[in-house]
Amino acid sequence: MAARLDRALQKANISSAKAAGWLEVSEHDVQFWRRGITVPPFAAFNRIAKALDIDPHWLCTGQAQHAHQPN
């Protein structure tokens, strides 16, 4: 999950600080998610996926359920 989140944020050119702002969490939290140290809460998965226009199922599992996923 961490690699997919990191890749999606990089592709969208969104920093950990910016993501933290719109997710209303600390930048530290987002950095930990991106490194795989911790996992975002379920609500954050949905907000991340919606903001990045990616499939939350893909973000969680790496398996495509819809066509919205970064290459």
RASUL-V611765 format. One record per pair of residues at least 4 apart in sequence whose ideal C-beta (glycine too) atoms are under 8 Angstrom apart, sorted by the first residue. I is the first residue (numbers start at 1). J is the second residue. D is the distance in Angstrom with one decimal. If there is no record, write none. Layout:
BEGIN
i->I j->J d->D
i->I j->J d->D
END
This chain:
BEGIN
i->1 j->5 d->6.1
i->1 j->33 d->8.0
i->1 j->36 d->7.2
i->1 j->39 d->6.6
i->1 j->59 d->6.7
i->1 j->60 d->6.1
i->1 j->62 d->7.8
i->2 j->6 d->6.1
i->2 j->33 d->6.5
i->2 j->34 d->5.9
i->2 j->35 d->6.0
i->2 j->36 d->3.3
i->3 j->7 d->6.1
i->3 j->36 d->7.6
i->4 j->8 d->6.2
i->4 j->58 d->7.0
i->4 j->59 d->5.6
i->4 j->62 d->6.1
i->5 j->9 d->6.3
i->5 j->33 d->5.9
i->5 j->34 d->5.8
i->5 j->40 d->7.7
i->5 j->48 d->6.8
i->5 j->59 d->6.5
i->6 j->10 d->6.2
i->6 j->34 d->4.5
i->7 j->11 d->6.2
i->7 j->70 d->6.1
i->8 j->12 d->6.4
i->8 j->48 d->7.7
i->8 j->52 d->5.0
i->8 j->54 d->5.6
i->8 j->59 d->7.1
i->8 j->70 d->5.2
i->9 j->14 d->4.7
i->9 j->15 d->7.7
i->9 j->16 d->7.5
i->9 j->19 d->6.0
i->9 j->34 d->6.9
i->9 j->52 d->7.3
i->11 j->70 d->4.6
i->12 j->52 d->5.5
i->14 j->18 d->5.0
i->14 j->19 d->5.3
i->14 j->52 d->7.6
i->15 j->19 d->6.9
i->16 j->20 d->6.1
i->16 j->27 d->5.1
i->16 j->30 d->4.2
i->16 j->31 d->4.9
i->16 j->34 d->6.4
i->17 j->21 d->6.7
i->17 j->27 d->4.8
i->17 j->30 d->7.8
i->18 j->22 d->7.0
i->19 j->23 d->5.8
i->19 j->30 d->4.9
i->19 j->48 d->7.4
i->19 j->51 d->8.0
i->20 j->24 d->7.9
i->20 j->25 d->5.3
i->20 j->26 d->5.9
i->20 j->27 d->4.3
i->20 j->29 d->6.6
i->20 j->30 d->4.7
i->22 j->47 d->7.6
i->22 j->51 d->6.2
i->23 j->30 d->7.0
i->23 j->44 d->5.6
i->23 j->47 d->5.7
i->23 j->48 d->6.9
i->25 j->29 d->4.3
i->25 j->30 d->6.4
i->25 j->44 d->6.8
i->26 j->30 d->7.5
i->27 j->31 d->6.2
i->28 j->32 d->6.4
i->29 j->33 d->6.5
i->29 j->38 d->7.2
i->29 j->40 d->7.6
i->30 j->34 d->6.3
i->31 j->35 d->6.4
i->32 j->37 d->4.1
i->32 j->38 d->4.4
i->33 j->37 d->7.8
i->33 j->38 d->6.2
i->33 j->39 d->6.8
i->33 j->40 d->5.0
i->33 j->44 d->7.9
i->40 j->44 d->3.8
i->40 j->45 d->5.7
i->40 j->48 d->6.8
i->41 j->45 d->7.5
i->42 j->46 d->7.0
i->43 j->47 d->6.5
i->44 j->48 d->6.0
i->45 j->49 d->6.2
i->45 j->56 d->5.3
i->45 j->59 d->6.1
i->45 j->60 d->6.2
i->46 j->50 d->6.2
i->46 j->56 d->5.6
i->47 j->51 d->6.1
i->48 j->52 d->6.1
i->48 j->54 d->7.9
i->48 j->56 d->7.8
i->48 j->59 d->6.6
i->49 j->53 d->7.9
i->49 j->54 d->5.1
i->49 j->55 d->6.5
i->49 j->56 d->3.8
i->49 j->59 d->5.3
i->52 j->70 d->7.9
i->53 j->68 d->5.6
i->54 j->58 d->6.1
i->54 j->59 d->5.9
i->54 j->68 d->5.3
i->54 j->69 d->5.5
i->54 j->70 d->6.5
i->55 j->59 d->6.8
i->55 j->64 d->6.6
i->55 j->65 d->5.4
i->55 j->66 d->4.5
i->55 j->68 d->5.1
i->55 j->69 d->5.7
i->56 j->60 d->6.2
i->57 j->61 d->5.9
i->57 j->63 d->6.7
i->57 j->64 d->7.8
i->57 j->65 d->4.1
i->57 j->66 d->7.6
i->58 j->62 d->6.5
i->58 j->63 d->6.5
i->58 j->64 d->5.4
i->58 j->65 d->6.6
i->58 j->66 d->7.6
i->58 j->68 d->7.7
i->58 j->69 d->4.6
i->64 j->69 d->5.7
END
